[in-house]
């Protein structure tokens, strides 16, 4: 099964800082992780984008 890459974007400034390999079998909701944003200079919620 092939995995595809998706980007994680900061919820405050919108910059796409991280990428993650994702297996899309049977997934309906998007991934949400608290990570450090180098542009906001703080930990913010990052959401999966397409």
N, CA, C and O atoms as CSV, one atom per row, in Angstrom:
chain,resi,resn,atom,element,x,y,z
A,1,UNK,N,N,0.830,-1.185,0.000
A,1,UNK,CA,C,0.000,0.000,0.000
A,1,UNK,C,C,0.876,1.251,0.000
A,1,UNK,O,O,1.842,1.338,0.758
A,2,UNK,N,N,0.545,2.189,-0.827
A,2,UNK,CA,C,1.357,3.399,-0.945
A,2,UNK,C,C,0.967,4.421,0.109
A,2,UNK,O,O,-0.209,4.588,0.430
A,3,UNK,N,N,1.960,5.092,0.633
A,3,UNK,CA,C,1.691,6.188,1.564
A,3,UNK,C,C,1.887,7.492,0.837
A,3,UNK,O,O,2.742,7.595,-0.043
A,4,UNK,N,N,1.105,8.492,1.194
A,4,UNK,CA,C,1.268,9.793,0.567
A,4,UNK,C,C,1.722,10.798,1.609
A,4,UNK,O,O,1.552,10.579,2.809
A,5,UNK,N,N,2.295,11.889,1.155
A,5,UNK,CA,C,2.767,12.923,2.061
A,5,UNK,C,C,1.685,13.979,2.235
A,5,UNK,O,O,0.998,14.352,1.285
A,6,UNK,N,N,1.551,14.449,3.461
A,6,UNK,CA,C,0.665,15.578,3.715
A,6,UNK,C,C,1.415,16.579,4.577
A,6,UNK,O,O,2.288,16.203,5.359
A,7,UNK,N,N,1.079,17.838,4.435
A,7,UNK,CA,C,1.755,18.903,5.171
A,7,UNK,C,C,0.977,19.239,6.432
A,7,UNK,O,O,-0.245,19.103,6.479
A,8,UNK,N,N,1.708,19.684,7.462
A,8,UNK,CA,C,1.089,20.177,8.685
A,8,UNK,C,C,1.255,21.689,8.707
A,8,UNK,O,O,2.378,22.193,8.684
A,9,UNK,N,N,0.145,22.412,8.752
A,9,UNK,CA,C,0.172,23.867,8.708
A,9,UNK,C,C,-0.173,24.440,10.079
A,9,UNK,O,O,-1.021,23.906,10.793
A,10,UNK,N,N,0.490,25.522,10.430
A,10,UNK,CA,C,0.242,26.215,11.688
A,10,UNK,C,C,-1.158,26.823,11.660
A,10,UNK,O,O,-1.559,27.413,10.657
A,11,UNK,N,N,-1.903,26.683,12.756
A,11,UNK,CA,C,-3.265,27.208,12.793
A,11,UNK,C,C,-3.291,28.717,12.987
A,11,UNK,O,O,-4.309,29.345,12.697
A,12,UNK,N,N,-2.202,29.325,13.471
A,12,UNK,CA,C,-2.179,30.773,13.694
A,12,UNK,C,C,-1.681,31.548,12.479
A,12,UNK,O,O,-2.350,32.476,12.024
A,13,UNK,N,N,-0.503,31.175,11.943
A,13,UNK,CA,C,0.047,31.952,10.821
A,13,UNK,C,C,-0.178,31.274,9.472
A,13,UNK,O,O,-0.047,31.929,8.438
A,14,UNK,N,N,-0.513,29.979,9.448
A,14,UNK,CA,C,-0.826,29.295,8.204
A,14,UNK,C,C,0.368,28.737,7.453
A,14,UNK,O,O,0.194,28.166,6.376
A,15,UNK,N,N,1.584,28.882,7.985
A,15,UNK,CA,C,2.760,28.376,7.278
A,15,UNK,C,C,2.838,26.864,7.422
A,15,UNK,O,O,2.517,26.304,8.470
A,16,UNK,N,N,3.272,26.216,6.347
A,16,UNK,CA,C,3.391,24.758,6.337
A,16,UNK,C,C,4.803,24.387,6.750
A,16,UNK,O,O,5.729,24.460,5.943
A,17,UNK,N,N,4.972,23.987,8.007
A,17,UNK,CA,C,6.287,23.768,8.584
A,17,UNK,C,C,6.739,22.321,8.554
A,17,UNK,O,O,7.940,22.058,8.491
A,18,UNK,N,N,5.819,21.381,8.598
A,18,UNK,CA,C,6.173,19.972,8.734
A,18,UNK,C,C,5.478,19.154,7.657
A,18,UNK,O,O,4.425,19.543,7.153
A,19,UNK,N,N,6.077,18.013,7.306
A,19,UNK,CA,C,5.418,17.065,6.414
A,19,UNK,C,C,5.455,15.694,7.068
A,19,UNK,O,O,6.354,15.388,7.851
A,20,UNK,N,N,4.462,14.872,6.735
A,20,UNK,CA,C,4.335,13.575,7.377
A,20,UNK,C,C,3.832,12.572,6.347
A,20,UNK,O,O,2.959,12.890,5.540
A,21,UNK,N,N,4.384,11.362,6.374
A,21,UNK,CA,C,3.895,10.288,5.520
A,21,UNK,C,C,2.639,9.708,6.155
A,21,UNK,O,O,2.645,9.328,7.326
A,22,UNK,N,N,1.556,9.641,5.371
A,22,UNK,CA,C,0.255,9.259,5.909
A,22,UNK,C,C,-0.316,8.109,5.094
A,22,UNK,O,O,-0.281,8.133,3.864
A,23,UNK,N,N,-0.841,7.100,5.785
A,23,UNK,CA,C,-1.568,6.015,5.152
A,23,UNK,C,C,-3.050,6.364,5.211
A,23,UNK,O,O,-3.614,6.451,6.302
A,24,UNK,N,N,-3.690,6.565,4.067
A,24,UNK,CA,C,-5.064,7.075,4.017
A,24,UNK,C,C,-6.156,6.014,4.100
A,24,UNK,O,O,-7.320,6.323,3.845
A,25,UNK,N,N,-5.825,4.794,4.442
A,25,UNK,CA,C,-6.844,3.759,4.528
A,25,UNK,C,C,-7.748,4.010,5.736
A,25,UNK,O,O,-7.287,4.001,6.877
A,26,UNK,N,N,-9.027,4.233,5.477
A,26,UNK,CA,C,-10.062,4.373,6.515
A,26,UNK,C,C,-9.852,5.554,7.443
A,26,UNK,O,O,-10.169,5.449,8.628
A,27,UNK,N,N,-9.331,6.672,6.959
A,27,UNK,CA,C,-9.182,7.877,7.789
A,27,UNK,C,C,-10.202,8.908,7.350
A,27,UNK,O,O,-10.369,9.160,6.157
A,28,UNK,N,N,-10.888,9.510,8.325
A,28,UNK,CA,C,-11.890,10.517,7.985
A,28,UNK,C,C,-11.523,11.891,8.531
A,28,UNK,O,O,-11.773,12.896,7.866
A,29,UNK,N,N,-10.938,11.962,9.724
A,29,UNK,CA,C,-10.600,13.270,10.288
A,29,UNK,C,C,-9.135,13.605,10.030
A,29,UNK,O,O,-8.322,12.722,9.755
A,30,UNK,N,N,-8.815,14.883,10.123
A,30,UNK,CA,C,-7.457,15.346,9.874
A,30,UNK,C,C,-6.626,15.302,11.146
A,30,UNK,O,O,-7.144,15.438,12.255
A,31,UNK,N,N,-5.332,15.111,10.962
A,31,UNK,CA,C,-4.400,15.029,12.080
A,31,UNK,C,C,-4.174,16.415,12.680
A,31,UNK,O,O,-3.989,17.388,11.948
A,32,UNK,N,N,-4.190,16.506,14.006
A,32,UNK,CA,C,-3.921,17.755,14.719
A,32,UNK,C,C,-2.879,17.489,15.795
A,32,UNK,O,O,-3.084,16.640,16.663
A,33,UNK,N,N,-1.750,18.218,15.743
A,33,UNK,CA,C,-0.643,18.006,16.660
A,33,UNK,C,C,-0.127,19.358,17.118
A,33,UNK,O,O,-0.063,20.298,16.326
A,34,UNK,N,N,0.245,19.468,18.401
A,34,UNK,CA,C,0.893,20.690,18.888
A,34,UNK,C,C,2.376,20.588,18.587
A,34,UNK,O,O,3.053,19.680,19.071
A,35,UNK,N,N,2.887,21.528,17.780
A,35,UNK,CA,C,4.291,21.532,17.398
A,35,UNK,C,C,4.821,22.962,17.460
A,35,UNK,O,O,4.051,23.916,17.571
A,36,UNK,N,N,6.136,23.098,17.389
A,36,UNK,CA,C,6.764,24.414,17.448
A,36,UNK,C,C,6.758,25.054,16.067
A,36,UNK,O,O,7.176,24.436,15.088
A,37,UNK,N,N,6.283,26.296,15.991
A,37,UNK,CA,C,6.296,27.068,14.748
A,37,UNK,C,C,7.457,28.050,14.822
A,37,UNK,O,O,7.518,28.873,15.736
A,38,UNK,N,N,8.379,27.971,13.865
A,38,UNK,CA,C,9.544,28.856,13.902
A,38,UNK,C,C,9.198,30.282,13.498
A,38,UNK,O,O,9.975,31.197,13.771
A,39,UNK,N,N,8.054,30.497,12.855
A,39,UNK,CA,C,7.647,31.847,12.471
A,39,UNK,C,C,6.902,32.553,13.606
A,39,UNK,O,O,7.085,33.753,13.810
A,40,UNK,N,N,6.070,31.827,14.338
A,40,UNK,CA,C,5.379,32.387,15.504
A,40,UNK,C,C,6.271,32.351,16.741
A,40,UNK,O,O,6.029,33.085,17.699
A,41,UNK,N,N,7.293,31.508,16.729
A,41,UNK,CA,C,8.228,31.321,17.843
A,41,UNK,C,C,7.542,30.818,19.109
A,41,UNK,O,O,7.879,31.232,20.218
A,42,UNK,N,N,6.561,29.907,18.925
A,42,UNK,CA,C,5.898,29.277,20.057
A,42,UNK,C,C,5.226,27.983,19.609
A,42,UNK,O,O,5.095,27.728,18.412
A,43,UNK,N,N,4.805,27.176,20.566
A,43,UNK,CA,C,4.092,25.936,20.260
A,43,UNK,C,C,2.644,26.257,19.908
A,43,UNK,O,O,1.931,26.892,20.685
A,44,UNK,N,N,2.224,25.815,18.735
A,44,UNK,CA,C,0.860,26.044,18.283
A,44,UNK,C,C,0.282,24.744,17.739
A,44,UNK,O,O,1.001,23.764,17.541
A,45,UNK,N,N,-1.017,24.749,17.503
A,45,UNK,CA,C,-1.678,23.602,16.936
A,45,UNK,C,C,-1.428,23.572,15.425
A,45,UNK,O,O,-1.671,24.560,14.732
A,46,UNK,N,N,-0.944,22.445,14.924
A,46,UNK,CA,C,-0.701,22.269,13.495
A,46,UNK,C,C,-1.708,21.249,12.975
A,46,UNK,O,O,-1.875,20.175,13.553
A,47,UNK,N,N,-2.378,21.600,11.873
A,47,UNK,CA,C,-3.384,20.731,11.288
A,47,UNK,C,C,-2.921,20.214,9.937
A,47,UNK,O,O,-2.170,20.877,9.221
A,48,UNK,N,N,-3.384,19.019,9.607
A,48,UNK,CA,C,-3.037,18.393,8.337
A,48,UNK,C,C,-3.719,19.116,7.183
A,48,UNK,O,O,-4.908,19.427,7.254
A,49,UNK,N,N,-2.966,19.383,6.124
A,49,UNK,CA,C,-3.523,19.977,4.909
A,49,UNK,C,C,-3.384,18.971,3.781
A,49,UNK,O,O,-2.795,17.905,3.959
A,50,UNK,N,N,-3.920,19.307,2.634
A,50,UNK,CA,C,-3.838,18.388,1.502
A,50,UNK,C,C,-2.547,18.548,0.744
A,50,UNK,O,O,-2.319,17.846,-0.242
